[in-house]
Amino acid sequence: MIETSLSAAPALFPAFAVLGLILGFTALRLARRRQWPPVAAVLLGLSLAGETAATLTPTASGSWGSATCSIGSGVWVTAVTQQGLMNLAMYVPVAFFGVLTLRRPLTVLAGCGVLSAVTETCQTLLGTGRSCDAADLVDNVLGALVGTVAAVLWLWLRRHRPLSGRRDALHSLGTAGTGFAAVAVVVWLYVPLHNDPAGFVSDPSSHDQHETAERIATQLFGPGTWVTSVGLATDPKVSPQPVLAIVTDRGRFQTEWPSGRLLVSTSTARQAEAEPVAQDRILKAGADFAATWFADLTPTASPTLTPADGAYLLSYRRHNSDNVLMPMRLDITVAASGQVTASSARRDADPQLPHPTVTAEAAEQRAVATLIGSRADTASLVAKQIDGKWRPCWAVELVKPGETRASGTVEFVDAVTGQPVARQG
């Protein structure tokens, strides 16, 4: 577990050491000033340092996607997983030493709840690589409840009476009301909520999603990979099926659900220094990865290996009988050491297209006419979706006026009608 935590967040221990010194010293000074038990106060400071370091230290994966928070994603299923029990255990010492220090159990319990809500919100807003989930809040509050009850029993056994009562109740209501109201405003303004219709009811599919995520994570990144978040979304641009987005301590990936077919993967684990290998071994590493994860795409596709930023990009593309590039895509990044570091696939079926009748020369003339003073550089046939229908089109790359070479400006011309294709908004 220690190795996994360090892999997930390499700065975890340094962050804890710094925060522990700051919060521990601050707690000791406050204890002397307010006559709190010094040992309990220092341990409270260290517990808060551990909570902050464990929850807000950025992971190696970093952020992925926009800020969002799940408010009903299989809360009870998640609560009994290893991650859920760790979240529960993390708040036990915070509440325990908080009650021993302040002697106000209800106020401490309310403060722990607010602290958890603030932490969850900060996790997604700061892009730490961790997810914001109501399940974590439930786990944290349960842990705080356990710690609070344990502290009250400890004080009772030692004949020390907690300062509970009306004043403690009023303080707890004020703390919870003010804290949760502030968090609610921030969430309402900046954090979109993802609402699972299953709510707080145990959903078997959520368990299946976590099992699938853990299985694929192990196959992709190796044994001991720690899944930190699993989210389900619908994105027709990516896949007609729902997409499962998974973040781990060693990388992240997306798969179709429930088929489990891989769509995207990125390894964020630090690469061990190794001697560069020959290109034939790099090609074999990429081809083996493609055969394992994308066997349905490779048989009729042509691979191309090109250098890319100190690594190599193995691309698979497919053309029809008219030499029109099909929408299917497969790109695999292989490090110079021969290790696959990323992959991206588009699994569109080959569309039925009319036979192209417009020549490349005619398409170039049409494209140049859309940008006065430009000239055509290259032209290639591609399948392009226009108003929901697939059409064969010429993709003409233009050299803009005043430039000596193409800089990415592409105009599309319908290869049957010869008409320029309007840009899709």
Secondary structure, 3 states (H helix, E strand, C coil): CHHHHHHHCCCHHHHHHHHHHHHHHHHHHHHHHHCCCHHHHHHHHHHHHHHHHHHHCCCCCCCCCCCCEECCCCHHHHHCCHHHHHHHHHHHHHHHHHHHHHCCHHHHHHHHHHHHHHHHHHHHHCCCCCCEEHHHHHHHHHHHHHHHHHHHHHHHHCCCCCCCCHHHHHHHHHHHHHHHHHHHHHHHHHCCEECCCCCCCCCHHHHHHHHHHHHHHHHHHCCCCCEEEEEEECCCCCCCCCEEEEEECCEEEEEECCCCCEEEEEECCCCCCCCCCCHHHHHHHHHHHHHHHCCCCCCCCEEEEEEECCEEEEEEECECCCCCECCCEEEEEEECCCCEEEEEEECCCCCCCCCCCCCHHHHHHHHHHCCCCCEEEEEEEEEEEECCEEEEEEEEEEECCCCCCCCCEEEEEECCCCCECCCCC
